[in-house]
Amino acid sequence: MTRTRIAPSPTGVDIHVGTVATALMNWAWAKKNQGQFVVRIEDTDRTRLVAGGEQKMLSTLNRLGLIPDESPELGGPYGPYRQSERLPLYKKYAEELIAKGKAYYCICTPERLVKMRKEQQVRKQIPKYDRYCYFHQKEVVEKVKGGESYVVRLLMPDKPITFSDIVRGKIVINGKDLDDQVLLKSDGFPTYHLAVVVDDYLMKIDYVIRAEEWLPSTPKHIIIYEALGWPLPFFAHVSLLRNPDKSKLSKRKNPVWASWYLDQGILPAAFLNYLALMGWSHPEGKDIFSLDEYVKVFDLKDVQKTAPIFDPVKLEWMNGEYIRQSQNANLKTQILKFYGNNLPADIVEKTIPLIKERIKKLADYLPLAEFFFKRPEKYDIDLSGKKEVLKAMAETVSAISDWQAEVIGEKMQVLATKLEVKNSEFFMMLRVAISGKKITPPLNESMAILGKDESLQRLKRLL
């Protein structure tokens, strides 16, 4: 059975957009192959943990519909699913690597390591550990037994390391250029490199689909797999998302937390649809497709190496397409839920046909439609010198017996002609008097929804 995973670290306030894109691929590949999708929390970097970060990440994945089969919340047969709860496992396998001669104790102080690096820079050498403790391992072991603080380092072999990547093809890296990576830190917590291998193997993950930033570390992981006698998973390293200017996606230029976009009223289906196109194209060239269709046609071998562009403007465009394709009843439910069910449902239902073509995200609704729910407190243009026109508008409104949009429009057209006021100027005054704004949904239809009494009161209020 195919098993995939994502293993985010709760070092931010929420889950990163790029992590969601990778999670989507993992989720889709598992579902396509009748497998299981696992969420594991990598919380071993204790200095960078953000309070509430884990809960927020899991919550956002649930909001998006990327529901795992196993996770810290759901549990599962291979738990626990937080690395901080698996420390004895990492220590066990670190000691096994030492016993096999594939890893060793290191007691070098931070001061010695800093001095060593500086000397290497002067000599223009590749910066890596000089294996002092490896060559003095007998003495080091005695000191470790005596209680001296230590780390465990991986002994990198002096040979080429070759592996196949589904996205990037054959990769060859010379082991002698790689550092003897720390596997177990002095506080007993593992580094990513040991933990990810141990966890992926014990959780039976057979497809490791992750960001390209981990590609240089993969040879180290392969050495650990081989040293422990474990079979390798399939690797697929996908490209990092970029800003439209090709720079690395970062919060300095655009919001990077997935929940921010959901909180702006980006629909989960639209968000996932857009992320599906990050580094992958639909075989039929479609831009818009369902999650079920994505699972059906997605294949890892079709993932591209080029860095995809995450453009919030295009995301909003796609979300607008989803809104326009939504059934009015569904859109009503989404709007009400987005605003905490604090709006009158009957008014929302009536306004949807007027605003559906005009909004790109749910957060656009209230700024456009707020005047339906409360009278304007300020006006986009000064109407203080238009008393006679406003009085005539009020009298005409008062005289309309058949309160329908078409009738309202006809009567106001007649009045504009009678007052010899240009249509554009007349209807702008009426629009602002009713809504306070120069730009609104269709005016006659809006007045029909507001009702005769409310429309009249708004005109009289100005008078």
Backbone torsions as a table, in degrees:
resi	resn	phi	psi	omega
1	MET	NA	131.3	177.9
2	THR	-67.6	130.8	177.2
3	ARG	-130.8	124.4	178.2
4	THR	-120.5	170.1	-179.3
5	ARG	-156.5	159.4	158.6
6	ILE	-122.3	151.4	-176.6
7	ALA	-135.4	70.4	-177.8
8	PRO	-71.4	154.3	176.7
9	SER	-105.9	127.7	-177.0
10	PRO	-78.0	57.7	-180.0
11	THR	-102.3	8.2	175.7
12	GLY	-131.2	177.1	-176.8
13	VAL	-77.1	-13.9	-179.3
14	ASP	-162.7	-172.9	179.9
15	ILE	-86.0	135.3	-176.9
16	HIS	-71.7	146.6	178.2
17	VAL	-54.6	-42.5	179.7
18	GLY	-63.8	-35.8	177.1
19	THR	-66.9	-36.9	177.1
20	VAL	-64.9	-39.9	178.5
21	ALA	-60.8	-42.0	177.7
22	THR	-68.9	-39.4	177.5
23	ALA	-60.6	-39.8	179.9
24	LEU	-61.0	-44.0	177.8
25	MET	-62.4	-44.8	179.0
26	ASN	-61.5	-45.7	180.0
27	TRP	-61.4	-47.2	-177.3
28	ALA	-65.3	-40.4	-179.0
29	TRP	-66.1	-38.8	177.1
30	ALA	-64.6	-46.7	-178.4
31	LYS	-66.3	-38.9	-179.9
32	LYS	-60.9	-33.6	-176.1
33	ASN	-105.3	24.0	178.5
34	GLN	51.7	39.2	-176.8
35	GLY	-107.3	-155.0	-176.0
36	GLN	-132.2	143.0	-178.7
37	PHE	-112.2	125.5	-173.1
38	VAL	-114.3	138.7	170.2
39	VAL	-112.4	122.7	-179.8
40	ARG	-122.9	137.6	-177.5
41	ILE	-98.7	122.0	178.5
42	GLU	-96.9	92.6	-174.3
43	ASP	-114.6	34.5	-177.5
44	THR	-85.7	-16.4	175.8
45	ASP	-85.0	82.9	-170.0
46	ARG	-66.7	-24.2	-176.2
47	THR	-75.2	-19.7	-174.6
48	ARG	-109.8	4.4	-177.9
49	LEU	-64.2	139.6	177.0
50	VAL	-106.9	127.0	-179.5
51	ALA	-58.7	128.8	179.8
52	GLY	81.8	-3.0	-176.8
53	GLY	-63.0	-43.3	-179.4
54	GLU	-62.3	-47.4	-178.7
55	GLN	-61.6	-39.0	180.0
56	LYS	-66.5	-42.4	180.0
57	MET	-62.1	-46.8	-179.0
58	LEU	-65.2	-38.4	178.7
59	SER	-63.6	-42.6	-178.7
60	THR	-65.9	-40.7	176.7
61	LEU	-60.4	-39.4	178.0
62	ASN	-66.3	-41.4	178.0
63	ARG	-60.8	-34.4	-179.5
64	LEU	-78.5	-17.2	-178.3
65	GLY	91.2	8.4	176.2
66	LEU	-88.8	72.6	-173.8
67	ILE	-82.1	122.4	179.1
68	PRO	-75.2	161.1	172.9
69	ASP	-86.2	-27.8	177.7
70	GLU	-140.5	142.0	-178.3
71	SER	-168.7	173.1	176.0
72	PRO	-58.1	-33.4	-179.7
73	GLU	-77.1	-41.1	-174.8
74	LEU	-88.5	-23.1	-174.2
75	GLY	75.5	-164.0	-178.0
76	GLY	155.3	175.5	-174.1
77	PRO	-74.4	-10.5	-175.3
78	TYR	-120.1	25.2	-178.9
79	GLY	-74.7	-179.8	-1.3
80	PRO	-71.0	162.8	-173.4
81	TYR	-107.0	15.7	169.0
82	ARG	-115.5	132.2	-177.1
83	GLN	-63.8	-32.2	-178.6
84	SER	-65.0	-15.9	178.7
85	GLU	-98.3	7.2	-175.7
86	ARG	-121.1	18.8	-172.5
87	LEU	-57.0	-40.9	179.5
88	PRO	-58.8	-31.7	179.2
89	LEU	-64.9	-44.6	-177.6
90	TYR	-65.8	-41.1	178.4
91	LYS	-62.8	-41.0	180.0
92	LYS	-58.9	-48.2	-175.9
93	TYR	-77.6	-27.0	173.4
94	ALA	-63.8	-43.2	178.4
95	GLU	-67.2	-33.2	176.5
96	GLU	-65.1	-39.6	178.0
97	LEU	-65.1	-39.1	177.2
98	ILE	-63.5	-44.3	-179.2
99	ALA	-61.9	-30.6	179.9
100	LYS	-86.9	-0.7	-179.1
101	GLY	76.5	18.0	-178.2
102	LYS	-100.5	-6.4	178.4
103	ALA	-150.1	168.0	-176.9
104	TYR	-153.6	159.7	177.1
105	TYR	-76.4	145.4	175.2
106	CYS	-135.6	128.7	-178.8
107	ILE	-117.5	16.2	-179.4
108	CYS	-61.5	139.3	179.8
109	THR	-78.8	158.0	175.9
110	PRO	-57.9	-33.8	-179.8
111	GLU	-65.2	-42.0	178.8
112	ARG	-64.8	-40.1	-178.6
113	LEU	-65.9	-39.7	178.1
114	VAL	-64.2	-44.3	178.7
115	LYS	-61.5	-43.0	179.8
116	MET	-60.2	-45.1	-178.8
117	ARG	-62.9	-41.5	-180.0
118	LYS	-62.9	-41.8	178.2
119	GLU	-64.3	-36.8	177.8
120	GLN	-66.1	-37.7	178.1
121	GLN	-63.1	-42.9	179.4
122	VAL	-61.1	-40.4	-179.5
123	ARG	-84.7	1.5	-180.0
124	LYS	56.2	41.8	176.9
125	GLN	-94.2	159.0	173.9
126	ILE	-63.6	125.9	-178.1
127	PRO	-71.0	111.9	175.9
128	LYS	-160.6	163.5	-176.8
129	TYR	-62.9	140.0	-174.4
130	ASP	-88.3	5.3	175.8
131	ARG	65.2	26.3	178.9
132	TYR	-54.6	-46.7	-177.3
133	CYS	-70.8	-28.3	177.7
134	TYR	-65.6	-42.3	-178.5
135	PHE	-75.4	-14.3	177.7
136	HIS	-120.7	36.9	-171.1
137	GLN	-61.8	-35.1	-178.9
138	LYS	-61.2	-45.9	179.0
139	GLU	-66.7	-39.6	-178.6
140	VAL	-62.5	-43.4	-179.0
141	VAL	-60.9	-40.6	178.6
142	GLU	-61.9	-41.2	179.9
143	LYS	-68.8	-36.3	177.0
144	VAL	-63.9	-41.5	177.9
145	LYS	-63.7	-29.0	179.2
146	GLY	-80.9	-0.1	175.4
147	GLY	103.0	6.4	-179.8
148	GLU	-70.9	143.4	-179.9
149	SER	-66.2	142.9	-176.5
150	TYR	-148.3	164.3	165.4
151	VAL	-122.5	165.5	174.7
152	VAL	-111.2	128.7	-179.5
153	ARG	-111.7	145.5	174.8
154	LEU	-79.7	134.9	176.5
155	LEU	-88.6	103.8	-178.3
156	MET	-76.9	129.8	179.9
157	PRO	-72.6	149.5	179.9
158	ASP	-88.2	71.9	-177.7
159	LYS	-157.7	159.8	174.8
160	PRO	-67.7	141.0	177.0
161	ILE	-114.7	120.3	-175.5
162	THR	-116.0	135.8	174.3
163	PHE	-151.2	162.9	-179.3
164	SER	-106.9	132.4	178.1
165	ASP	-114.9	131.5	-175.7
166	ILE	-59.7	-35.9	-177.9
167	VAL	-87.5	-37.7	-167.9
168	ARG	-110.3	-1.2	176.9
169	GLY	80.4	-151.8	-176.9
170	LYS	-77.2	131.2	-179.8
171	ILE	-120.9	131.4	176.2
172	VAL	-126.4	123.8	178.9
173	ILE	-131.4	136.2	-178.6
174	ASN	-80.4	119.8	-177.7
175	GLY	-60.8	-29.1	-176.4
176	LYS	-69.8	-15.0	177.9
177	ASP	-88.7	-5.0	-175.5
178	LEU	-100.0	146.5	-178.6
179	ASP	-73.4	152.6	170.9
180	ASP	-75.5	92.8	-170.9
181	GLN	-62.4	137.6	170.7
182	VAL	-68.6	128.9	179.4
183	LEU	-103.0	-39.2	-179.3
184	LEU	-127.4	124.8	-176.5
185	LYS	-83.6	168.4	-175.5
186	SER	-66.2	-19.5	178.4
187	ASP	-87.9	4.4	179.2
188	GLY	88.5	-6.1	177.9
189	PHE	-86.8	144.6	179.3
190	PRO	-80.1	159.5	165.9
191	THR	-82.0	170.4	179.6
192	TYR	-53.9	-39.4	-169.2
193	HIS	-65.6	-42.0	177.3
194	LEU	-75.1	-45.8	-175.0
195	ALA	-62.2	-41.8	-175.5
196	VAL	-66.0	-37.4	179.4
197	VAL	-70.0	-48.3	-179.1
198	VAL	-59.8	-46.8	-177.2
199	ASP	-67.7	-44.5	-179.2
200	ASP	-62.4	-39.1	179.2
201	TYR	-69.0	-50.0	-176.1
202	LEU	-67.6	-26.8	178.2
203	MET	-91.6	6.1	175.5
204	LYS	59.5	37.6	176.1
205	ILE	-76.7	120.2	-178.2
206	ASP	-107.2	-9.7	173.0
207	TYR	-126.0	115.5	177.1
208	VAL	-100.4	98.7	-178.9
209	ILE	-107.9	110.7	-173.4
210	ARG	-148.6	176.3	-175.7
211	ALA	-71.2	153.1	-176.9
212	GLU	-63.1	-18.2	-179.8
213	GLU	-62.4	-19.5	179.2
214	TRP	-92.3	-0.5	-179.2
215	LEU	-60.4	-44.3	179.4
216	PRO	-64.6	-22.0	-179.3
217	SER	-86.1	-15.2	-174.2
218	THR	-58.7	-39.6	176.9
219	PRO	-57.1	-37.7	177.4
220	LYS	-63.5	-40.3	-179.9
221	HIS	-66.9	-39.1	178.9
222	ILE	-62.4	-41.0	178.5
223	ILE	-61.5	-38.9	178.3
224	ILE	-66.9	-45.4	176.7
225	TYR	-55.0	-49.1	-176.4
226	GLU	-65.6	-40.2	-178.2
227	ALA	-64.2	-32.1	-179.7
228	LEU	-91.4	-0.8	178.0
229	GLY	73.2	29.8	-177.7
230	TRP	-104.0	145.0	177.4
231	PRO	-70.3	148.6	-179.9
232	LEU	-79.0	145.0	169.3
233	PRO	-79.0	175.0	169.8
234	PHE	-82.2	135.9	179.8
235	PHE	-106.4	140.6	173.5
236	ALA	-144.0	110.7	-177.8
237	HIS	-104.6	114.4	-174.5
238	VAL	-96.9	151.6	-174.1
239	SER	-70.7	149.1	177.0
240	LEU	-72.6	147.9	176.5
241	LEU	-71.5	149.0	179.6
242	ARG	-124.0	156.1	170.5
243	ASN	-71.9	164.7	177.5
244	PRO	-56.2	-25.6	177.4
245	ASP	-87.8	12.3	176.7
246	LYS	77.8	-0.4	177.3
247	SER	-75.6	161.8	-179.7
248	LYS	-63.8	137.0	180.0
249	LEU	-60.1	121.6	-178.9
250	SER	-149.8	156.4	-176.1
251	LYS	-69.7	-7.4	177.5
252	ARG	-72.2	-22.9	-176.4
253	LYS	-112.1	-37.5	179.4
254	ASN	-146.1	154.3	174.2
255	PRO	-59.1	138.3	-177.7
256	VAL	-115.3	-7.1	-179.3
257	TRP	-87.4	129.2	-174.4
258	ALA	-58.6	-38.0	-176.9
259	SER	-64.7	-27.0	178.4
260	TRP	-58.7	-43.4	-178.7
261	TYR	-69.4	-39.2	176.4
262	LEU	-64.5	-37.7	-179.7
263	ASP	-70.4	-17.3	175.3
264	GLN	-87.6	-3.1	179.5
265	GLY	92.4	22.7	168.4
266	ILE	-76.5	126.0	-178.0
267	LEU	-71.6	138.6	-179.9
268	PRO	-52.6	-41.3	-179.2
269	ALA	-63.6	-40.8	179.4
270	ALA	-69.2	-40.1	179.6
271	PHE	-60.7	-47.2	179.9
272	LEU	-68.5	-37.1	177.0
273	ASN	-59.3	-44.8	-179.2
274	TYR	-66.6	-43.2	179.9
275	LEU	-66.1	-28.9	177.6
276	ALA	-61.2	-26.7	-178.8
277	LEU	-86.7	2.4	178.3
278	MET	-81.0	95.8	178.8
279	GLY	87.3	12.2	-179.9
280	TRP	-151.7	148.9	178.8
281	SER	-127.2	143.9	176.4
282	HIS	-64.6	136.4	-178.2
283	PRO	-55.5	-27.1	180.0
284	GLU	-98.7	8.9	178.0
285	GLY	74.9	14.7	-179.4
286	LYS	-72.0	147.5	171.2
287	ASP	-96.0	-34.7	-174.7
288	ILE	-116.3	126.1	-178.7
289	PHE	-159.0	160.2	-177.6
290	SER	-80.7	165.5	177.5
291	LEU	-64.5	-37.9	177.7
292	ASP	-62.3	-41.4	178.9
293	GLU	-66.7	-39.4	177.7
294	TYR	-58.2	-48.1	179.3
295	VAL	-58.1	-39.3	-176.5
296	LYS	-66.5	-40.1	-172.6
297	VAL	-102.1	-11.2	-176.7
298	PHE	-68.7	139.6	174.6
299	ASP	-145.7	132.3	-178.6
300	LEU	-58.0	-32.7	-177.6
301	LYS	-67.3	-14.2	179.2
302	ASP	-93.1	-3.2	179.2
303	VAL	-69.5	134.0	-174.8
304	GLN	-91.3	153.8	179.5
305	LYS	-82.5	-23.3	-177.2
306	THR	-65.6	144.8	-177.3
307	ALA	-71.3	121.1	-179.2
308	PRO	-75.6	151.0	-179.9
309	ILE	-99.3	120.9	174.8
310	PHE	-94.9	108.5	-175.2
311	ASP	-115.1	108.1	179.8
312	PRO	-57.2	-28.6	178.9
313	VAL	-66.9	-43.8	177.9
314	LYS	-68.0	-34.5	176.6
315	LEU	-61.8	-43.7	178.0
316	GLU	-64.0	-39.6	177.2
317	TRP	-58.5	-47.6	-179.1
318	MET	-63.1	-39.8	179.0
319	ASN	-62.8	-38.4	176.4
320	GLY	-60.8	-38.5	177.2
321	GLU	-63.6	-41.6	178.2
322	TYR	-63.2	-41.2	179.1
323	ILE	-61.8	-44.3	-178.4
324	ARG	-66.9	-29.0	179.4
325	GLN	-85.1	-8.1	-178.3
326	SER	-72.3	145.5	169.8
327	GLN	-68.5	144.5	-176.4
328	ASN	-57.0	-37.6	-179.6
329	ALA	-64.9	-39.3	178.3
330	ASN	-68.2	-41.4	-179.5
331	LEU	-65.2	-38.5	176.3
332	LYS	-58.2	-46.8	-179.9
333	THR	-61.6	-42.0	-179.0
334	GLN	-66.1	-40.8	179.2
335	ILE	-65.7	-45.9	179.8
336	LEU	-60.9	-43.4	179.7
337	LYS	-65.3	-41.0	-178.7
338	PHE	-60.4	-38.1	-178.6
339	TYR	-97.2	22.1	173.2
340	GLY	67.4	26.6	-179.9
341	ASN	54.9	35.0	-179.6
342	ASN	-101.9	6.1	179.5
343	LEU	-109.8	149.4	177.1
344	PRO	-63.8	119.8	-174.0
345	ALA	-61.7	-35.8	-177.4
346	ASP	-67.7	-37.3	178.2
347	ILE	-69.9	-42.8	177.5
348	VAL	-57.0	-44.9	-179.3
349	GLU	-60.2	-42.3	-178.8
350	LYS	-69.6	-31.1	-175.6
351	THR	-83.4	-18.4	-175.1
352	ILE	-55.5	-45.2	178.7
353	PRO	-60.5	-24.2	-178.6
354	LEU	-82.9	-30.0	-172.2
355	ILE	-107.3	-11.5	-171.3
356	LYS	-57.2	-37.8	-179.2
357	GLU	-83.4	-4.0	-170.5
358	ARG	-110.3	-10.1	-177.1
359	ILE	-112.7	149.8	177.9
360	LYS	-110.2	-17.0	177.1
361	LYS	-150.3	160.9	-174.9
362	LEU	-62.7	-29.7	179.1
363	ALA	-66.6	-14.5	177.5
364	ASP	-77.6	-17.0	-171.8
365	TYR	-64.1	-55.4	-172.5
366	LEU	-65.8	-42.8	176.9
367	PRO	-56.6	-31.4	-179.3
368	LEU	-83.7	-32.1	-170.1
369	ALA	-115.7	6.6	-174.2
370	GLU	-59.3	-31.0	-176.7
371	PHE	-67.1	-15.8	175.4
372	PHE	-70.2	-24.0	-172.6
373	PHE	-104.5	-19.9	176.9
374	LYS	-154.2	150.2	-178.8
375	ARG	-68.2	147.4	-179.3
376	PRO	-64.6	142.8	177.4
377	GLU	-103.6	-16.9	175.1
378	LYS	-145.5	161.5	-172.3
379	TYR	-126.8	140.5	-176.4
380	ASP	-68.9	-24.1	176.0
381	ILE	-132.0	156.0	-177.9
382	ASP	-81.8	117.5	-178.8
383	LEU	-105.8	10.7	-173.8
384	SER	-63.8	-25.1	-179.7
385	GLY	-96.1	10.3	-175.3
386	LYS	-112.2	32.5	-172.9
387	LYS	-59.8	-43.0	-176.6
388	GLU	-66.2	-40.9	179.0
389	VAL	-65.6	-43.5	-180.0
390	LEU	-63.6	-37.8	178.9
391	LYS	-64.3	-42.0	178.7
392	ALA	-65.5	-38.7	176.5
393	MET	-59.8	-44.8	-178.6
394	ALA	-63.9	-41.5	179.7
395	GLU	-64.6	-39.8	179.6
396	THR	-66.8	-44.2	178.1
397	VAL	-59.3	-44.1	-178.0
398	SER	-61.6	-29.0	-175.4
399	ALA	-87.6	-11.4	-178.2
400	ILE	-75.2	121.8	-179.5
401	SER	-96.2	-32.1	-179.5
402	ASP	-100.8	90.4	-170.2
403	TRP	-81.0	84.3	177.0
404	GLN	-132.6	155.6	-174.4
405	ALA	-56.4	-44.1	-177.2
406	GLU	-64.0	-41.4	-179.9
407	VAL	-67.1	-43.2	178.4
408	ILE	-56.9	-46.9	-179.4
409	GLY	-61.7	-43.1	-179.1
410	GLU	-64.9	-46.0	-178.0
411	LYS	-64.4	-39.4	-180.0
412	MET	-71.5	-31.9	176.6
413	GLN	-64.3	-43.6	177.8
414	VAL	-61.6	-42.5	-179.6
415	LEU	-64.6	-41.8	179.4
416	ALA	-60.1	-41.3	178.9
417	THR	-65.6	-42.8	-180.0
418	LYS	-62.2	-39.0	-178.5
419	LEU	-83.8	-4.3	-178.9
420	GLU	57.1	43.6	176.2
421	VAL	-110.1	133.9	178.6
422	LYS	-55.3	141.9	-179.5
423	ASN	-54.8	-44.5	-176.9
424	SER	-61.4	-42.4	-179.3
425	GLU	-71.7	-42.5	-177.6
426	PHE	-62.1	-50.2	-176.1
427	PHE	-73.5	-23.3	173.7
428	MET	-68.9	-40.9	177.4
429	MET	-62.2	-44.1	-179.4
430	LEU	-64.5	-42.6	-179.9
431	ARG	-60.1	-47.4	-178.4
432	VAL	-68.4	-36.5	178.7
433	ALA	-63.2	-37.5	-177.9
434	ILE	-80.9	-41.0	-170.8
435	SER	-112.2	-21.5	-173.7
436	GLY	86.5	-9.5	-173.9
437	LYS	-120.5	154.2	177.1
438	LYS	-82.9	-22.1	-179.3
439	ILE	-121.2	121.3	-178.2
440	THR	-147.0	173.5	167.7
441	PRO	-61.4	170.5	-178.9
442	PRO	-46.5	128.7	-169.5
443	LEU	-66.5	-49.9	-175.8
444	ASN	-61.5	-43.2	178.7
445	GLU	-65.2	-36.6	178.7
446	SER	-64.8	-42.7	178.8
447	MET	-65.7	-35.1	177.7
448	ALA	-62.2	-40.2	179.1
449	ILE	-69.5	-41.9	-179.9
450	LEU	-62.9	-33.0	-178.8
451	GLY	96.6	156.9	-177.2
452	LYS	-62.9	-47.9	-176.1
453	ASP	-61.5	-45.1	-178.1
454	GLU	-67.4	-41.5	179.1
455	SER	-61.8	-42.2	179.4
456	LEU	-65.5	-42.8	179.1
457	GLN	-60.3	-36.6	-179.2
458	ARG	-69.2	-36.5	176.6
459	LEU	-69.6	-44.3	-179.1
460	LYS	-64.6	-33.1	-179.8
461	ARG	-61.9	-39.2	177.5
462	LEU	-68.0	-37.2	179.7
463	LEU	-67.4	NA	NA
